[in-house]
Amino acid sequence: MSEENKKPELNWNVYIIEASDGSFYTGITTDVERRFEEHAMGKKGAKFFNGKSPVRILYQENNHNRSTASKREAQIKAMTRLQKENMLGL
């Protein structure tokens, strides 16, 4: 199969983590557990977690490629807190 005909890998995930202050962080990764640990350790984590720590993974969507994961992340980030809580069943 030529490079042009390769289908994008569907191994990207969209995730939401609850922070210690009750806020939500949304991101994308190919490994949600590893990314959670990176946020917890602080060295490779998002600046969002400066002064707070990740508590738990609230949500994840699988089977995205990089592009669709980024688009879905943007959709979720544009939601209000109430819309996110409704989506999460909180």
Buried (B, 14 or more C-beta within 10 A) or exposed (E): EEEEEEEEEEBBBBBBBBBEEEEBBBBBBEEBEEBBEBBEEEEEBBEBBEEBBBBEBBBEBEEBEBEBBBEBBEEBEEBEEEEBEEEEEE
